[in-house]
Amino acid sequence: MSTNTNNVKITNADPSAIGLFGLAMVTLVASSQKLGLTTGVSFIIPWAIFLGAFAQLFAAINDSKRNNTFGTTAFGGYAFFWFAVAFSWMIKLGVFGQNMVNDIDSKQLGFAFLGYLIFTIFMTIGAMETHKVLFTIFFLIDFLFLGLTLSSFDIAYEITHKIAAFAELGISIVSFYGSAAAVLNEHFGKEFLPVGKPFGIFK
């Protein structure tokens, strides 16, 4: 009887490009409302669910297959954030009935944003040892959640709301660049778009 075994290695494509594209799209649309360029959130909801949530969840699942704990946690964490935000907006719009609208306390979102600020801070430390484009994205996300947290608690609302708005737009711009770099660098087999070396502080 033969006891030979064959090991099959399955290689998955880097999912960070689609994850960053999803992040870039949803923050572009959402920041337009915070900056006063558009009004309402009804047309942000589909982008929050499909680009902010599902695209990043897809990236998280595929990063887990690559044994990438950091990528899985980052994309997964923010995917579920956008699911929760989309449902929060739907509650506020009355999709689930007036009783839920009447029961809203926006400070609860403030505590949720505070939790994500804590999450993002330690993820920012991890991003320092990936590359500088990713670090920049996380650094801007820190300011987004700082602004969202403070504005939700009505602390210097005008200023903190603006901080969140401009940080979100910055996230979109840098994420588009990061997505492009992930696609084109792999496609051309060289550093077509530089992303910057890790800081090298912790490794």
URBEL-V791301 format. One record per pair of residues at least 4 apart in sequence whose C-alpha atoms are under 7 Angstrom apart, sorted by the first residue. I is the first residue (numbers start at 1). J is the second residue. If there is no record, write none. Layout:
i=I j=J
i=I j=J
This chain:
i=12 j=66
i=15 j=19
i=15 j=59
i=15 j=62
i=15 j=63
i=16 j=20
i=16 j=59
i=16 j=182
i=17 j=21
i=17 j=179
i=17 j=182
i=17 j=183
i=18 j=22
i=18 j=55
i=18 j=59
i=18 j=179
i=19 j=23
i=19 j=55
i=19 j=56
i=19 j=59
i=19 j=75
i=20 j=24
i=20 j=175
i=20 j=176
i=20 j=178
i=20 j=179
i=21 j=25
i=21 j=175
i=21 j=176
i=21 j=179
i=22 j=26
i=22 j=51
i=22 j=52
i=22 j=55
i=22 j=56
i=23 j=27
i=23 j=51
i=23 j=52
i=23 j=172
i=23 j=175
i=24 j=28
i=24 j=171
i=24 j=172
i=24 j=173
i=24 j=175
i=24 j=176
i=25 j=29
i=25 j=51
i=25 j=172
i=26 j=30
i=26 j=47
i=26 j=48
i=26 j=51
i=26 j=52
i=27 j=31
i=27 j=168
i=27 j=169
i=27 j=171
i=27 j=172
i=28 j=32
i=28 j=169
i=28 j=172
i=29 j=44
i=30 j=34
i=30 j=44
i=31 j=35
i=31 j=165
i=31 j=168
i=31 j=169
i=32 j=36
i=32 j=37
i=32 j=38
i=33 j=37
i=33 j=38
i=33 j=39
i=33 j=40
i=34 j=165
i=35 j=165
i=41 j=45
i=44 j=48
i=45 j=49
i=45 j=86
i=46 j=50
i=47 j=51
i=47 j=52
i=48 j=52
i=48 j=53
i=48 j=82
i=48 j=83
i=48 j=86
i=49 j=53
i=49 j=54
i=49 j=82
i=49 j=83
i=49 j=86
i=50 j=54
i=50 j=55
i=51 j=55
i=52 j=56
i=52 j=79
i=52 j=82
i=53 j=57
i=53 j=79
i=53 j=80
i=53 j=82
i=53 j=83
i=54 j=58
i=54 j=79
i=55 j=59
i=56 j=60
i=56 j=75
i=56 j=76
i=56 j=79
i=57 j=61
i=57 j=75
i=57 j=76
i=57 j=79
i=58 j=62
i=59 j=63
i=59 j=75
i=60 j=64
i=60 j=71
i=60 j=72
i=60 j=73
i=60 j=75
i=60 j=76
i=61 j=65
i=61 j=72
i=62 j=66
i=63 j=67
i=63 j=68
i=63 j=71
i=63 j=72
i=64 j=68
i=64 j=69
i=64 j=72
i=68 j=72
i=69 j=73
i=70 j=74
i=71 j=75
i=72 j=76
i=73 j=77
i=74 j=78
i=75 j=79
i=76 j=80
i=77 j=81
i=78 j=82
i=79 j=83
i=80 j=84
i=81 j=85
i=82 j=86
i=83 j=87
i=84 j=88
i=85 j=89
i=86 j=90
i=87 j=91
i=88 j=92
i=89 j=93
i=90 j=94
i=90 j=95
i=91 j=95
i=91 j=96
i=91 j=100
i=91 j=101
i=92 j=101
i=94 j=98
i=94 j=101
i=96 j=100
i=97 j=101
i=98 j=102
i=99 j=103
i=100 j=104
i=106 j=110
i=106 j=152
i=107 j=111
i=107 j=152
i=107 j=153
i=108 j=112
i=109 j=113
i=109 j=152
i=110 j=114
i=110 j=149
i=110 j=152
i=110 j=153
i=111 j=115
i=112 j=116
i=113 j=117
i=113 j=145
i=113 j=148
i=113 j=149
i=114 j=118
i=114 j=145
i=114 j=149
i=115 j=119
i=116 j=120
i=116 j=145
i=117 j=121
i=117 j=142
i=117 j=145
i=117 j=146
i=118 j=122
i=119 j=123
i=120 j=124
i=120 j=138
i=120 j=141
i=120 j=142
i=121 j=125
i=121 j=142
i=122 j=126
i=123 j=127
i=124 j=128
i=124 j=135
i=124 j=138
i=124 j=139
i=127 j=131
i=127 j=134
i=127 j=135
i=128 j=132
i=128 j=135
i=128 j=198
i=128 j=199
i=129 j=198
i=129 j=199
i=129 j=200
i=130 j=134
i=130 j=198
i=131 j=135
i=131 j=195
i=131 j=196
i=131 j=197
i=131 j=198
i=132 j=136
i=132 j=195
i=132 j=196
i=132 j=197
i=132 j=198
i=133 j=137
i=133 j=178
i=133 j=195
i=133 j=196
i=134 j=138
i=135 j=139
i=136 j=140
i=137 j=141
i=137 j=171
i=137 j=174
i=137 j=175
i=138 j=142
i=139 j=143
i=140 j=144
i=140 j=167
i=140 j=170
i=140 j=171
i=141 j=145
i=141 j=167
i=141 j=171
i=142 j=146
i=143 j=147
i=143 j=163
i=143 j=164
i=143 j=167
i=144 j=148
i=144 j=163
i=144 j=164
i=144 j=167
i=144 j=168
i=145 j=149
i=145 j=164
i=146 j=150
i=147 j=151
i=147 j=160
i=147 j=161
i=147 j=163
i=147 j=164
i=148 j=152
i=148 j=161
i=148 j=164
i=149 j=153
i=150 j=154
i=150 j=155
i=150 j=160
i=151 j=155
i=151 j=156
i=151 j=157
i=151 j=160
i=151 j=161
i=156 j=160
i=157 j=161
i=158 j=162
i=159 j=163
i=160 j=164
i=161 j=165
i=162 j=166
i=163 j=167
i=164 j=168
i=165 j=169
i=166 j=170
i=167 j=171
i=168 j=172
i=169 j=173
i=170 j=174
i=171 j=175
i=172 j=176
i=173 j=177
i=174 j=178
i=175 j=179
i=176 j=180
i=177 j=181
i=178 j=182
i=179 j=183
i=180 j=184
i=181 j=185
i=181 j=193
i=182 j=186
i=183 j=187
i=184 j=188
i=184 j=192
i=185 j=189
i=185 j=190
i=185 j=191
i=185 j=192
i=185 j=193
i=186 j=190
